[in-house]
Amino acid sequence: MDMEYLQNLDVQLLVGGAVAVLAIAVGAAYLYSSKKPKVSLDPENFKEFKLVKRLQLSHNVAKFTFELPTPTSVLGLPIGQHISCRGKDSQGEEVIKPYTPTTLDSDVGHFELVIKMYPQGRMSHHFREMRVGDYLAVKGPKGRFRYQPGQVRAFGMTAGGSGITPMFQVTRAILENPNDKTKVHLIYANVTYEDILLKEELDGFAAKYPDQFTIYYVLNQPPESWNGGVGFVSKEMIQTHCPAPASDIQVNTQILCFVFL
Ligand SMILES: Cc1cc2nc3c(=O)[nH]c(=O)nc-3n(C[C@H](O)[C@H](O)[C@H](O)COP(=O)(O)OP(=O)(O)OC[C@H]3O[C@@H](n4cnc5c(N)ncnc54)[C@H](O)[C@@H]3O)c2cc1C
């Protein structure tokens, strides 16, 4: 073997190696970009999302499932924040209202809204009229509250009616994160038993995470056999079913309250 042949071989190996490294790098970059979920929300502009499923949960509550642009897209909503939905009321006037999806960014390809529709409600009219295949204009994220795991030791939450959805979002994010040990104590008030939203999911959380999540239902018009609270949420109920204020309340315990009956 002469020297020239060996040198050529070296150059060939070097070039071959460089090409292989480049191919791996390009492949990894492609995989990374294709794996990185695409965020669907735009904080500045309304974007249209197609209604793909509508499930009536009670006479005035329905679950709406909207498709995201691709099967791997996520909505891109930080925990604790909400979206603005735009629609038309019964007079054809534009109306914009805030809503909190019951899905998280761990749910890819779609998002869900649980909506209580009031007979005279303006945005309620828009949702009542929506059919599968229609599009909803959505903008976000919105809101000042943003949950960070570990920001508090425990949450005491009180919610009324459809005010459960912001609480549900934070609770679900905490419980489904094995690294988040935050405790959640929720008092959820409604008029009748039938008005309770997401009951199956909430009871499922209480059964699956008994050391981390408790729920106390309060009804103004309870059924005959009822072992929850009766009437309006009282100071005594909060004292019994929410964590006691800690010496440093900012750090340890935070009370969240959302009521839309
Ligand atoms: C952060 C945030 C998140 C929210 N998330 C959700 C959600 O996930 N799901 C959901 O269903 N709602 C949610 N809401 C409430 C939602 O924004 C609207 O207020 C609700 O849908 C009613 O709007 P509307 O235009 O239909 O009624 P409006 O036109 O505002 O109200 C007209 C009339 O309807 C009746 N009515 C309307 N709303 C109520 C009420 N809350 N209590 C009693 N009577 C009422 C009253 O007679 C009222 O005078 C959320 C609100 C906030 C602030």
The ligand as a Tripos MOL2 file, in Angstrom:
@<TRIPOS>MOLECULE
LIG
   53    58     1     0     0
SMALL
NO_CHARGES

@<TRIPOS>ATOM
      1 C1        -62.2000   32.2180   33.7920 C.3       1 LIG1
      2 C2        -63.6010   31.7830   33.4280 C.ar      1 LIG1
      3 C3        -63.8120   30.5100   32.9520 C.ar      1 LIG1
      4 C4        -65.1030   30.0690   32.6510 C.ar      1 LIG1
      5 N1        -65.2850   28.7980   32.1970 N.ar      1 LIG1
      6 C5        -66.5250   28.3460   31.9120 C.ar      1 LIG1
      7 C6        -66.7190   27.0110   31.4360 C.ar      1 LIG1
      8 O1        -65.7840   26.2410   31.2760 O.2       1 LIG1
      9 N2        -68.0050   26.6170   31.1840 N.ar      1 LIG1
     10 C7        -69.0880   27.4530   31.3370 C.ar      1 LIG1
     11 O2        -70.2220   27.0210   31.0920 O.2       1 LIG1
     12 N3        -68.9060   28.7360   31.7630 N.ar      1 LIG1
     13 C8        -67.6760   29.2020   32.0480 C.ar      1 LIG1
     14 N4        -67.5010   30.5060   32.4420 N.ar      1 LIG1
     15 C9        -68.6760   31.4130   32.4340 C.3       1 LIG1
     16 C10       -68.8370   32.0170   31.0120 C.3       1 LIG1
     17 O3        -67.7600   32.8980   30.7420 O.3       1 LIG1
     18 C11       -70.1400   32.8300   30.8300 C.3       1 LIG1
     19 O4        -70.2600   33.7530   31.8810 O.3       1 LIG1
     20 C12       -71.3830   31.9560   30.7920 C.3       1 LIG1
     21 O5        -71.2770   31.0350   29.7070 O.3       1 LIG1
     22 C13       -72.6470   32.7950   30.5780 C.3       1 LIG1
     23 O6        -72.4710   33.6300   29.4630 O.3       1 LIG1
     24 P1        -73.7130   34.0600   28.5470 P.3       1 LIG1
     25 O7        -73.1890   35.0690   27.5420 O.co2     1 LIG1
     26 O8        -74.3720   32.8620   27.9770 O.co2     1 LIG1
     27 O9        -74.7360   34.7270   29.5600 O.3       1 LIG1
     28 P2        -75.0100   36.3060   29.7900 P.3       1 LIG1
     29 O10       -75.5320   36.9010   28.5290 O.co2     1 LIG1
     30 O11       -73.8010   36.9250   30.4010 O.co2     1 LIG1
     31 O12       -76.1570   36.3330   30.8570 O.3       1 LIG1
     32 C14       -77.5380   36.6250   30.5570 C.3       1 LIG1
     33 C15       -78.4780   36.0850   31.5740 C.3       1 LIG1
     34 O13       -78.3780   34.6640   31.6130 O.3       1 LIG1
     35 C16       -78.4360   34.2140   32.9290 C.3       1 LIG1
     36 N5        -77.1100   33.7830   33.3680 N.ar      1 LIG1
     37 C17       -76.0090   33.8060   32.6200 C.ar      1 LIG1
     38 N6        -74.9720   33.3860   33.2970 N.ar      1 LIG1
     39 C18       -75.4030   33.1000   34.5280 C.ar      1 LIG1
     40 C19       -74.7700   32.6360   35.6820 C.ar      1 LIG1
     41 N7        -73.4570   32.3850   35.6900 N.pl3     1 LIG1
     42 N8        -75.5020   32.4250   36.7680 N.ar      1 LIG1
     43 C20       -76.8350   32.6790   36.7630 C.ar      1 LIG1
     44 N9        -77.4900   33.1410   35.6960 N.ar      1 LIG1
     45 C21       -76.7810   33.3460   34.5910 C.ar      1 LIG1
     46 C22       -78.8610   35.3650   33.7430 C.3       1 LIG1
     47 O14       -80.2380   35.4550   33.7250 O.3       1 LIG1
     48 C23       -78.2210   36.4910   33.0170 C.3       1 LIG1
     49 O15       -78.7910   37.6950   33.3560 O.3       1 LIG1
     50 C24       -66.2180   30.9530   32.7930 C.ar      1 LIG1
     51 C25       -65.9970   32.2540   33.2620 C.ar      1 LIG1
     52 C26       -64.7130   32.6690   33.6000 C.ar      1 LIG1
     53 C27       -64.5100   34.0640   34.1310 C.3       1 LIG1
@<TRIPOS>BOND
     1     1     2 1
     2     2     3 ar
     3     2    52 ar
     4     3     4 ar
     5     4     5 ar
     6     4    50 ar
     7     5     6 ar
     8     6     7 ar
     9     6    13 1
    10     7     8 2
    11     7     9 ar
    12     9    10 ar
    13    10    11 2
    14    10    12 ar
    15    12    13 ar
    16    13    14 ar
    17    14    15 1
    18    14    50 ar
    19    15    16 1
    20    16    17 1
    21    16    18 1
    22    18    19 1
    23    18    20 1
    24    20    21 1
    25    20    22 1
    26    22    23 1
    27    23    24 1
    28    24    25 2
    29    24    26 1
    30    24    27 1
    31    27    28 1
    32    28    29 2
    33    28    30 1
    34    28    31 1
    35    31    32 1
    36    32    33 1
    37    33    34 1
    38    33    48 1
    39    34    35 1
    40    35    36 1
    41    35    46 1
    42    36    37 ar
    43    36    45 ar
    44    37    38 ar
    45    38    39 ar
    46    39    40 ar
    47    39    45 ar
    48    40    41 1
    49    40    42 ar
    50    42    43 ar
    51    43    44 ar
    52    44    45 ar
    53    46    47 1
    54    46    48 1
    55    48    49 1
    56    50    51 ar
    57    51    52 ar
    58    52    53 1
@<TRIPOS>SUBSTRUCTURE
     1 LIG1         1 GROUP 0 **** ****
